Amino acid sequence: MLIEILNKIFMLAFFMSCLTTIRHIYYFIQAFLSSTEEAPVKYRLTNTSLLFLGMSVAYILSSIFTGIKI
């Protein structure tokens, strides 16, 4: 029973990590496509956002290599 609940929590964390990563990829592509040589647009991240993005990417990569289940 407890393991099933933990697996569901890990699956939710994986889903939220995917959403966070997709959000930042979207904003990066949007900034890249809207910039020109005359007026470049930088994609800026706050420290908190960068921390969450790094943890999300690390969790996605570790889930790919090791799996989600306990």
Distance bins in CASP14 RR format, pairs under 12 A and 6 or more apart:
PFRMAT RR
TARGET T0000
AUTHOR 0000-0000-0000
RMODE 2
METHOD distances of the structure
MODEL  1
1 7 0 0 0 0 0 1 0 0 0 0 0
1 8 0 0 0 0 0 1 0 0 0 0 0
2 8 0 0 0 0 0 1 0 0 0 0 0
2 9 0 0 0 0 0 1 0 0 0 0 0
2 70 0 0 0 0 1 0 0 0 0 0 0
3 9 0 0 0 0 0 1 0 0 0 0 0
3 10 0 0 0 0 0 1 0 0 0 0 0
3 69 0 0 0 0 1 0 0 0 0 0 0
3 70 1 0 1 0 0 0 0 0 0 0 0
4 10 0 0 0 0 0 1 0 0 0 0 0
4 11 0 0 0 0 0 1 0 0 0 0 0
4 69 0 0 0 0 0 1 0 0 0 0 0
4 70 0 0 0 0 1 0 0 0 0 0 0
5 11 0 0 0 0 0 1 0 0 0 0 0
5 12 0 0 0 0 0 1 0 0 0 0 0
5 70 0 0 0 0 0 1 0 0 0 0 0
6 12 0 0 0 0 0 1 0 0 0 0 0
6 13 0 0 0 0 0 1 0 0 0 0 0
6 68 0 0 0 0 0 1 0 0 0 0 0
6 69 0 0 0 0 1 0 0 0 0 0 0
6 70 1 0 1 0 0 0 0 0 0 0 0
7 13 0 0 0 0 0 1 0 0 0 0 0
7 14 0 0 0 0 0 1 0 0 0 0 0
7 63 0 0 0 0 0 1 0 0 0 0 0
7 67 0 0 0 0 0 1 0 0 0 0 0
7 68 1 0 0 1 0 0 0 0 0 0 0
7 69 1 0 1 0 0 0 0 0 0 0 0
7 70 1 0 0 1 0 0 0 0 0 0 0
8 14 0 0 0 0 0 1 0 0 0 0 0
8 15 0 0 0 0 0 1 0 0 0 0 0
8 68 0 0 0 0 0 1 0 0 0 0 0
8 69 0 0 0 0 0 1 0 0 0 0 0
8 70 0 0 0 0 0 1 0 0 0 0 0
9 15 0 0 0 0 0 1 0 0 0 0 0
9 16 0 0 0 0 0 1 0 0 0 0 0
9 68 0 0 0 0 0 1 0 0 0 0 0
9 69 0 0 0 0 0 1 0 0 0 0 0
9 70 0 0 0 0 0 1 0 0 0 0 0
10 16 0 0 0 0 0 1 0 0 0 0 0
10 17 0 0 0 0 0 1 0 0 0 0 0
10 59 0 0 0 0 1 0 0 0 0 0 0
10 62 0 0 0 0 0 1 0 0 0 0 0
10 63 0 0 0 0 1 0 0 0 0 0 0
10 66 0 0 0 0 0 1 0 0 0 0 0
10 67 0 0 0 0 1 0 0 0 0 0 0
10 68 1 0 1 0 0 0 0 0 0 0 0
10 69 1 0 0 1 0 0 0 0 0 0 0
10 70 1 0 0 1 0 0 0 0 0 0 0
11 17 0 0 0 0 0 1 0 0 0 0 0
11 18 0 0 0 0 0 1 0 0 0 0 0
11 59 0 0 0 0 0 1 0 0 0 0 0
11 63 0 0 0 0 1 0 0 0 0 0 0
11 67 0 0 0 0 0 1 0 0 0 0 0
11 68 1 0 1 0 0 0 0 0 0 0 0
11 69 0 0 0 0 1 0 0 0 0 0 0
11 70 0 0 0 0 0 1 0 0 0 0 0
12 18 0 0 0 0 0 1 0 0 0 0 0
12 19 0 0 0 0 0 1 0 0 0 0 0
12 59 0 0 0 0 0 1 0 0 0 0 0
12 68 0 0 0 0 0 1 0 0 0 0 0
13 19 0 0 0 0 0 1 0 0 0 0 0
13 20 0 0 0 0 0 1 0 0 0 0 0
13 52 0 0 0 0 0 1 0 0 0 0 0
13 55 0 0 0 0 1 0 0 0 0 0 0
13 56 0 0 0 0 1 0 0 0 0 0 0
13 58 0 0 0 0 0 1 0 0 0 0 0
13 59 1 0 0 1 0 0 0 0 0 0 0
13 60 0 0 0 0 0 1 0 0 0 0 0
13 62 0 0 0 0 0 1 0 0 0 0 0
13 63 0 0 0 0 1 0 0 0 0 0 0
13 68 0 0 0 0 1 0 0 0 0 0 0
14 20 0 0 0 0 0 1 0 0 0 0 0
14 21 0 0 0 0 0 1 0 0 0 0 0
14 56 0 0 0 0 1 0 0 0 0 0 0
14 58 0 0 0 0 0 1 0 0 0 0 0
14 59 1 0 0 1 0 0 0 0 0 0 0
14 60 1 0 0 1 0 0 0 0 0 0 0
14 61 0 0 0 0 0 1 0 0 0 0 0
14 62 0 0 0 0 1 0 0 0 0 0 0
14 63 1 0 1 0 0 0 0 0 0 0 0
14 64 0 0 0 0 1 0 0 0 0 0 0
14 66 0 0 0 0 0 1 0 0 0 0 0
14 67 0 0 0 0 1 0 0 0 0 0 0
14 68 1 0 1 0 0 0 0 0 0 0 0
14 69 0 0 0 0 0 1 0 0 0 0 0
15 21 0 0 0 0 0 1 0 0 0 0 0
15 22 0 0 0 0 0 1 0 0 0 0 0
15 56 0 0 0 0 0 1 0 0 0 0 0
15 59 0 0 0 0 0 1 0 0 0 0 0
15 60 0 0 0 0 0 1 0 0 0 0 0
15 63 0 0 0 0 0 1 0 0 0 0 0
15 68 0 0 0 0 0 1 0 0 0 0 0
16 22 0 0 0 0 0 1 0 0 0 0 0
16 23 0 0 0 0 0 1 0 0 0 0 0
16 52 0 0 0 0 1 0 0 0 0 0 0
16 55 0 0 0 0 0 1 0 0 0 0 0
16 56 1 0 0 1 0 0 0 0 0 0 0
16 59 0 0 0 0 1 0 0 0 0 0 0
16 60 0 0 0 0 0 1 0 0 0 0 0
16 63 0 0 0 0 0 1 0 0 0 0 0
17 23 0 0 0 0 0 1 0 0 0 0 0
17 24 0 0 0 0 0 1 0 0 0 0 0
17 52 0 0 0 0 1 0 0 0 0 0 0
17 53 0 0 0 0 1 0 0 0 0 0 0
17 54 0 0 0 0 1 0 0 0 0 0 0
17 55 1 0 0 1 0 0 0 0 0 0 0
17 56 1 1 0 0 0 0 0 0 0 0 0
17 57 1 0 0 1 0 0 0 0 0 0 0
17 58 0 0 0 0 1 0 0 0 0 0 0
17 59 1 0 1 0 0 0 0 0 0 0 0
17 60 1 0 1 0 0 0 0 0 0 0 0
17 61 0 0 0 0 1 0 0 0 0 0 0
17 62 0 0 0 0 0 1 0 0 0 0 0
17 63 1 0 0 1 0 0 0 0 0 0 0
17 64 0 0 0 0 0 1 0 0 0 0 0
17 68 0 0 0 0 0 1 0 0 0 0 0
18 24 0 0 0 0 0 1 0 0 0 0 0
18 25 0 0 0 0 0 1 0 0 0 0 0
18 56 1 0 0 1 0 0 0 0 0 0 0
18 57 0 0 0 0 0 1 0 0 0 0 0
18 59 0 0 0 0 1 0 0 0 0 0 0
18 60 1 0 0 1 0 0 0 0 0 0 0
18 61 0 0 0 0 0 1 0 0 0 0 0
18 63 0 0 0 0 1 0 0 0 0 0 0
18 64 0 0 0 0 0 1 0 0 0 0 0
18 68 0 0 0 0 0 1 0 0 0 0 0
19 25 0 0 0 0 0 1 0 0 0 0 0
19 26 0 0 0 0 0 1 0 0 0 0 0
19 52 0 0 0 0 0 1 0 0 0 0 0
19 53 0 0 0 0 0 1 0 0 0 0 0
19 56 0 0 0 0 1 0 0 0 0 0 0
19 60 0 0 0 0 0 1 0 0 0 0 0
20 26 0 0 0 0 0 1 0 0 0 0 0
20 27 0 0 0 0 0 1 0 0 0 0 0
20 45 0 0 0 0 0 1 0 0 0 0 0
20 48 0 0 0 0 0 1 0 0 0 0 0
20 49 0 0 0 0 1 0 0 0 0 0 0
20 50 0 0 0 0 0 1 0 0 0 0 0
20 51 0 0 0 0 0 1 0 0 0 0 0
20 52 1 0 1 0 0 0 0 0 0 0 0
20 53 1 0 0 1 0 0 0 0 0 0 0
20 54 0 0 0 0 1 0 0 0 0 0 0
20 55 0 0 0 0 1 0 0 0 0 0 0
20 56 1 0 1 0 0 0 0 0 0 0 0
20 57 0 0 0 0 1 0 0 0 0 0 0
20 58 0 0 0 0 0 1 0 0 0 0 0
20 59 0 0 0 0 1 0 0 0 0 0 0
20 60 0 0 0 0 1 0 0 0 0 0 0
21 27 0 0 0 0 0 1 0 0 0 0 0
21 28 0 0 0 0 0 1 0 0 0 0 0
21 49 0 0 0 0 0 1 0 0 0 0 0
21 52 0 0 0 0 1 0 0 0 0 0 0
21 53 1 0 0 1 0 0 0 0 0 0 0
21 54 0 0 0 0 1 0 0 0 0 0 0
21 55 0 0 0 0 0 1 0 0 0 0 0
21 56 1 0 1 0 0 0 0 0 0 0 0
21 57 1 0 0 1 0 0 0 0 0 0 0
21 58 0 0 0 0 0 1 0 0 0 0 0
21 59 0 0 0 0 1 0 0 0 0 0 0
21 60 1 0 0 1 0 0 0 0 0 0 0
21 61 0 0 0 0 0 1 0 0 0 0 0
21 63 0 0 0 0 0 1 0 0 0 0 0
22 28 0 0 0 0 0 1 0 0 0 0 0
22 29 0 0 0 0 0 1 0 0 0 0 0
22 53 0 0 0 0 0 1 0 0 0 0 0
22 56 0 0 0 0 1 0 0 0 0 0 0
22 57 0 0 0 0 0 1 0 0 0 0 0
22 60 0 0 0 0 0 1 0 0 0 0 0
23 29 0 0 0 0 0 1 0 0 0 0 0
23 30 0 0 0 0 0 1 0 0 0 0 0
23 45 0 0 0 0 0 1 0 0 0 0 0
23 49 0 0 0 0 1 0 0 0 0 0 0
23 52 0 0 0 0 0 1 0 0 0 0 0
23 53 0 0 0 0 1 0 0 0 0 0 0
23 56 0 0 0 0 1 0 0 0 0 0 0
24 30 0 0 0 0 0 1 0 0 0 0 0
24 31 0 0 0 0 0 1 0 0 0 0 0
24 43 0 0 0 0 1 0 0 0 0 0 0
24 44 0 0 0 0 0 1 0 0 0 0 0
24 45 1 0 0 1 0 0 0 0 0 0 0
24 46 0 0 0 0 0 1 0 0 0 0 0
24 49 1 0 0 1 0 0 0 0 0 0 0
24 50 0 0 0 0 1 0 0 0 0 0 0
24 52 0 0 0 0 1 0 0 0 0 0 0
24 53 1 0 1 0 0 0 0 0 0 0 0
24 54 0 0 0 0 1 0 0 0 0 0 0
24 56 0 0 0 0 1 0 0 0 0 0 0
24 57 0 0 0 0 1 0 0 0 0 0 0
25 31 0 0 0 0 0 1 0 0 0 0 0
25 32 0 0 0 0 0 1 0 0 0 0 0
25 43 0 0 0 0 0 1 0 0 0 0 0
25 53 0 0 0 0 1 0 0 0 0 0 0
25 56 0 0 0 0 0 1 0 0 0 0 0
25 57 0 0 0 0 0 1 0 0 0 0 0
25 60 0 0 0 0 0 1 0 0 0 0 0
26 32 0 0 0 0 0 1 0 0 0 0 0
26 33 0 0 0 0 0 1 0 0 0 0 0
26 43 0 0 0 0 0 1 0 0 0 0 0
27 33 0 0 0 0 0 1 0 0 0 0 0
27 34 0 0 0 0 0 1 0 0 0 0 0
27 41 0 0 0 0 0 1 0 0 0 0 0
27 42 0 0 0 0 0 1 0 0 0 0 0
27 43 1 0 0 1 0 0 0 0 0 0 0
27 44 0 0 0 0 1 0 0 0 0 0 0
27 45 0 0 0 0 1 0 0 0 0 0 0
27 49 0 0 0 0 1 0 0 0 0 0 0
27 53 0 0 0 0 0 1 0 0 0 0 0
28 34 0 0 0 0 0 1 0 0 0 0 0
28 35 0 0 0 0 0 1 0 0 0 0 0
28 41 0 0 0 0 0 1 0 0 0 0 0
28 42 0 0 0 0 0 1 0 0 0 0 0
28 43 1 0 1 0 0 0 0 0 0 0 0
28 44 0 0 0 0 0 1 0 0 0 0 0
28 45 0 0 0 0 1 0 0 0 0 0 0
28 49 0 0 0 0 0 1 0 0 0 0 0
28 53 0 0 0 0 0 1 0 0 0 0 0
29 35 0 0 0 0 0 1 0 0 0 0 0
29 41 0 0 0 0 0 1 0 0 0 0 0
29 43 0 0 0 0 1 0 0 0 0 0 0
30 41 0 0 0 0 1 0 0 0 0 0 0
30 43 0 0 0 0 1 0 0 0 0 0 0
31 39 0 0 0 0 0 1 0 0 0 0 0
31 40 0 0 0 0 1 0 0 0 0 0 0
31 41 1 0 1 0 0 0 0 0 0 0 0
31 42 1 0 0 1 0 0 0 0 0 0 0
31 43 1 0 1 0 0 0 0 0 0 0 0
31 44 0 0 0 0 1 0 0 0 0 0 0
31 45 0 0 0 0 0 1 0 0 0 0 0
32 40 0 0 0 0 1 0 0 0 0 0 0
32 41 1 0 0 1 0 0 0 0 0 0 0
32 42 0 0 0 0 0 1 0 0 0 0 0
32 43 1 0 0 1 0 0 0 0 0 0 0
33 40 0 0 0 0 0 1 0 0 0 0 0
33 41 0 0 0 0 1 0 0 0 0 0 0
33 43 0 0 0 0 0 1 0 0 0 0 0
34 40 0 0 0 0 1 0 0 0 0 0 0
34 41 1 0 1 0 0 0 0 0 0 0 0
34 42 0 0 0 0 0 1 0 0 0 0 0
34 43 0 0 0 0 0 1 0 0 0 0 0
35 41 1 1 0 0 0 0 0 0 0 0 0
35 42 0 0 0 0 1 0 0 0 0 0 0
35 43 0 0 0 0 1 0 0 0 0 0 0
43 49 0 0 0 0 0 1 0 0 0 0 0
43 50 0 0 0 0 0 1 0 0 0 0 0
43 53 0 0 0 0 0 1 0 0 0 0 0
44 50 0 0 0 0 1 0 0 0 0 0 0
45 51 0 0 0 0 1 0 0 0 0 0 0
45 52 0 0 0 0 1 0 0 0 0 0 0
45 53 1 0 0 1 0 0 0 0 0 0 0
45 54 0 0 0 0 0 1 0 0 0 0 0
46 52 0 0 0 0 1 0 0 0 0 0 0
46 53 0 0 0 0 0 1 0 0 0 0 0
47 53 0 0 0 0 0 1 0 0 0 0 0
47 54 0 0 0 0 0 1 0 0 0 0 0
48 54 0 0 0 0 0 1 0 0 0 0 0
48 55 0 0 0 0 0 1 0 0 0 0 0
49 55 0 0 0 0 0 1 0 0 0 0 0
49 56 0 0 0 0 0 1 0 0 0 0 0
50 56 0 0 0 0 0 1 0 0 0 0 0
50 57 0 0 0 0 0 1 0 0 0 0 0
51 57 0 0 0 0 0 1 0 0 0 0 0
51 58 0 0 0 0 0 1 0 0 0 0 0
52 58 0 0 0 0 0 1 0 0 0 0 0
52 59 0 0 0 0 0 1 0 0 0 0 0
53 59 0 0 0 0 0 1 0 0 0 0 0
53 60 0 0 0 0 0 1 0 0 0 0 0
54 60 0 0 0 0 1 0 0 0 0 0 0
54 61 0 0 0 0 1 0 0 0 0 0 0
54 62 0 0 0 0 0 1 0 0 0 0 0
55 61 0 0 0 0 0 1 0 0 0 0 0
55 62 0 0 0 0 0 1 0 0 0 0 0
56 62 0 0 0 0 0 1 0 0 0 0 0
56 63 0 0 0 0 0 1 0 0 0 0 0
57 63 0 0 0 0 0 1 0 0 0 0 0
57 64 0 0 0 0 0 1 0 0 0 0 0
58 64 0 0 0 0 0 1 0 0 0 0 0
58 65 0 0 0 0 0 1 0 0 0 0 0
58 66 0 0 0 0 0 1 0 0 0 0 0
59 65 0 0 0 0 0 1 0 0 0 0 0
59 66 0 0 0 0 0 1 0 0 0 0 0
59 67 0 0 0 0 0 1 0 0 0 0 0
59 68 0 0 0 0 1 0 0 0 0 0 0
60 66 0 0 0 0 0 1 0 0 0 0 0
60 67 0 0 0 0 0 1 0 0 0 0 0
60 68 0 0 0 0 0 1 0 0 0 0 0
61 67 0 0 0 0 0 1 0 0 0 0 0
62 68 0 0 0 0 1 0 0 0 0 0 0
63 69 0 0 0 0 1 0 0 0 0 0 0
END
